Amino acid sequence: MEKKKILDDLQSSIGQMIEGSPVKDIEKKMRALITQTLSRLDMVAREEFDWQTQTIAQLREQIAMLQTRLNALEKQISPSDDRTV
């Protein structure tokens, strides 16, 4: 426990030193710059990306199923069309 307290005290001391130094100002400016840059890149959240990926996979399955049904229907219609020609 002694080591944990020492580390907590050290972290607190460093945090207090940074609060009053130009390092904190630089950190704030860097965060703002990064946030602004990322907002221009049309980024999406991971959750939205995962949802879209799942939706696309489901749509691909549906398209494959519909293509199979369409092919079967075309085969049913095709022999009757050949007889009339």
TORKOL-4160 file (C-alpha; in steps of 0.2 Angstrom, whole numbers, padded with zeros to 4 digits, m for minus):
85
<pt num="1" X="0000" Y="0000" Z="0000"/>
<pt num="2" X="0014" Y="0012" Z="0003"/>
<pt num="3" X="0020" Y="0011" Z="m0015"/>
<pt num="4" X="0002" Y="0015" Z="m0021"/>
<pt num="5" X="0001" Y="0030" Z="m0009"/>
<pt num="6" X="0018" Y="0036" Z="m0015"/>
<pt num="7" X="0013" Y="0035" Z="m0034"/>
<pt num="8" X="m0004" Y="0043" Z="m0030"/>
<pt num="9" X="0006" Y="0058" Z="m0022"/>
<pt num="10" X="0018" Y="0059" Z="m0036"/>
<pt num="11" X="0004" Y="0059" Z="m0049"/>
<pt num="12" X="m0005" Y="0073" Z="m0039"/>
<pt num="13" X="0011" Y="0083" Z="m0038"/>
<pt num="14" X="0014" Y="0082" Z="m0056"/>
<pt num="15" X="m0004" Y="0086" Z="m0060"/>
<pt num="16" X="m0003" Y="0102" Z="m0049"/>
<pt num="17" X="0014" Y="0107" Z="m0057"/>
<pt num="18" X="0006" Y="0104" Z="m0075"/>
<pt num="19" X="m0009" Y="0114" Z="m0071"/>
<pt num="20" X="0001" Y="0130" Z="m0068"/>
<pt num="21" X="0013" Y="0128" Z="m0082"/>
<pt num="22" X="0013" Y="0131" Z="m0101"/>
<pt num="23" X="0012" Y="0112" Z="m0103"/>
<pt num="24" X="m0007" Y="0112" Z="m0099"/>
<pt num="25" X="m0010" Y="0126" Z="m0111"/>
<pt num="26" X="m0001" Y="0117" Z="m0124"/>
<pt num="27" X="m0011" Y="0101" Z="m0120"/>
<pt num="28" X="m0027" Y="0111" Z="m0122"/>
<pt num="29" X="m0022" Y="0118" Z="m0138"/>
<pt num="30" X="m0017" Y="0102" Z="m0145"/>
<pt num="31" X="m0033" Y="0093" Z="m0140"/>
<pt num="32" X="m0043" Y="0107" Z="m0149"/>
<pt num="33" X="m0032" Y="0106" Z="m0164"/>
<pt num="34" X="m0034" Y="0087" Z="m0165"/>
<pt num="35" X="m0053" Y="0088" Z="m0162"/>
<pt num="36" X="m0055" Y="0101" Z="m0176"/>
<pt num="37" X="m0044" Y="0091" Z="m0188"/>
<pt num="38" X="m0054" Y="0075" Z="m0184"/>
<pt num="39" X="m0071" Y="0084" Z="m0187"/>
<pt num="40" X="m0065" Y="0088" Z="m0204"/>
<pt num="41" X="m0061" Y="0070" Z="m0209"/>
<pt num="42" X="m0079" Y="0064" Z="m0209"/>
<pt num="43" X="m0075" Y="0051" Z="m0196"/>
<pt num="44" X="m0088" Y="0040" Z="m0188"/>
<pt num="45" X="m0089" Y="0032" Z="m0171"/>
<pt num="46" X="m0084" Y="0014" Z="m0170"/>
<pt num="47" X="m0101" Y="0009" Z="m0164"/>
<pt num="48" X="m0109" Y="0017" Z="m0180"/>
<pt num="49" X="m0096" Y="0009" Z="m0191"/>
<pt num="50" X="m0100" Y="m0008" Z="m0183"/>
<pt num="51" X="m0118" Y="m0006" Z="m0185"/>
<pt num="52" X="m0116" Y="m0001" Z="m0204"/>
<pt num="53" X="m0105" Y="m0016" Z="m0207"/>
<pt num="54" X="m0118" Y="m0027" Z="m0199"/>
<pt num="55" X="m0132" Y="m0019" Z="m0209"/>
<pt num="56" X="m0122" Y="m0021" Z="m0225"/>
<pt num="57" X="m0119" Y="m0039" Z="m0222"/>
<pt num="58" X="m0137" Y="m0042" Z="m0219"/>
<pt num="59" X="m0142" Y="m0033" Z="m0235"/>
<pt num="60" X="m0129" Y="m0043" Z="m0245"/>
<pt num="61" X="m0137" Y="m0059" Z="m0238"/>
<pt num="62" X="m0154" Y="m0053" Z="m0243"/>
<pt num="63" X="m0148" Y="m0048" Z="m0261"/>
<pt num="64" X="m0140" Y="m0066" Z="m0263"/>
<pt num="65" X="m0157" Y="m0074" Z="m0258"/>
<pt num="66" X="m0167" Y="m0063" Z="m0269"/>
<pt num="67" X="m0155" Y="m0066" Z="m0284"/>
<pt num="68" X="m0157" Y="m0085" Z="m0281"/>
<pt num="69" X="m0176" Y="m0083" Z="m0281"/>
<pt num="70" X="m0175" Y="m0072" Z="m0297"/>
<pt num="71" X="m0164" Y="m0085" Z="m0305"/>
<pt num="72" X="m0177" Y="m0099" Z="m0301"/>
<pt num="73" X="m0191" Y="m0088" Z="m0307"/>
<pt num="74" X="m0182" Y="m0084" Z="m0323"/>
<pt num="75" X="m0179" Y="m0103" Z="m0326"/>
<pt num="76" X="m0197" Y="m0107" Z="m0324"/>
<pt num="77" X="m0202" Y="m0093" Z="m0336"/>
<pt num="78" X="m0188" Y="m0097" Z="m0349"/>
<pt num="79" X="m0195" Y="m0114" Z="m0355"/>
<pt num="80" X="m0212" Y="m0107" Z="m0359"/>
<pt num="81" X="m0204" Y="m0092" Z="m0368"/>
<pt num="82" X="m0194" Y="m0104" Z="m0379"/>
<pt num="83" X="m0210" Y="m0114" Z="m0384"/>
<pt num="84" X="m0218" Y="m0098" Z="m0390"/>
<pt num="85" X="m0204" Y="m0092" Z="m0401"/>
